[in-house]
């Protein structure tokens, strides 16, 4: 296993994401305090609706693009050009869909409709940002990481300008468009200096869709049980309760970049090992499981103990109701990131056809739990519904669905402390050897 290459790729992502996370903490805290629970909930209601459109816009390419590039390195310009064109066309259709939904679901609520429409513009810029997967494939994440950091600095400056000048909630609704747009355009410029020329092919489009189509519905189902709680909270109780819930879930995800960086760095190496039938393949999957699970468990313990301090420091006393929500919600991340690792294994094994079963089951389970729990316990009910859903979807179903049971065996191997201690020693030894070279 090429520990050094994985570590070198990951350290760039982590270093830049740490700086980005610090900015996000400070600026996000100020914005949440300025907007208050009601407007903060409104922004995240719009974000939840847009989240339903994102999987449709991505067409499943976010899950399969790295594999396509690994398998067809000589056609990278055609693959990227085709995917970008299809994503941008899909984005335009999705913006229209969000506008129509908001106009019908929130008829007569002018402010809500405008915020949703403005927020939906980020879908197009997110389509352009898909170019980042080429940098992951090349294990050159230092470029995309630096660009993302610069983009977030620009967005942070924009948000501070809004705070200083006392702008309305409408201005905050376009911040994601600014971020995605800056990242996407800059990465494309960098790509033109390093990669092949873009081209479009209908045949390539058909082949890519045939491989990624399973991920569209699967990703949509993931969004259902990630965003339904926000929408159901807003419609059943109100925007303020959604604001409390959003503050808790944002706090829980504050170090999400660490898990993303680790998974993104392991993914191309795992896929290459599978393609080359390398003996390290299953060991890599188990090690990724072990790293993600132990890190998330440690985070959950710390956040449970210091939940009141975290919410008070980040959001202030007006968000005190978020403390109880965070204590429940923080434990769902352990099972959530298990699903992320499982999806890497599913892609490597070409078992995408089972994703819709997994995610549809999770979506239905989540909707039922939210419908039962939200009326009685509000945001805490939504938090508990999310925890149970992630546990059921990313752990229990792995034992029920026979074709993916082997993945759960790899997961259990990764949890084994003897295995993790041995692999950690190997990693430390390799890094020391690199340092002495």
HELIX and SHEET records of a PDB file:
HELIX    1   1 UNK A    3  UNK A   58  1                                  56    
HELIX    2   2 UNK A   61  UNK A   71  1                                  11    
HELIX    3   3 UNK A   73  UNK A   75  5                                   3    
HELIX    4   4 UNK A   76  UNK A  105  1                                  30    
HELIX    5   5 UNK A  110  UNK A  120  1                                  11    
HELIX    6   6 UNK A  122  UNK A  128  1                                   7    
HELIX    7   7 UNK A  129  UNK A  131  5                                   3    
HELIX    8   8 UNK A  132  UNK A  137  1                                   6    
HELIX    9   9 UNK A  141  UNK A  165  1                                  25    
HELIX   10  10 UNK A  169  UNK A  172  1                                   4    
HELIX   11  11 UNK A  175  UNK A  194  1                                  20    
HELIX   12  12 UNK A  202  UNK A  236  1                                  35    
HELIX   13  13 UNK A  239  UNK A  252  1                                  14    
HELIX   14  14 UNK A  256  UNK A  275  1                                  20    
HELIX   15  15 UNK A  281  UNK A  305  1                                  25    
HELIX   16  16 UNK A  307  UNK A  315  1                                   9    
HELIX   17  17 UNK A  317  UNK A  319  5                                   3    
HELIX   18  18 UNK A  322  UNK A  329  1                                   8    
HELIX   19  19 UNK A  332  UNK A  349  1                                  18    
HELIX   20  20 UNK A  352  UNK A  354  5                                   3    
HELIX   21  21 UNK A  355  UNK A  391  1                                  37    
HELIX   22  22 UNK A  392  UNK A  396  3                                   5    
HELIX   23  23 UNK A  397  UNK A  400  1                                   4    
HELIX   24  24 UNK A  402  UNK A  404  5                                   3    
HELIX   25  25 UNK A  405  UNK A  415  1                                  11    
HELIX   26  26 UNK A  417  UNK A  436  1                                  20    
END                                                                             
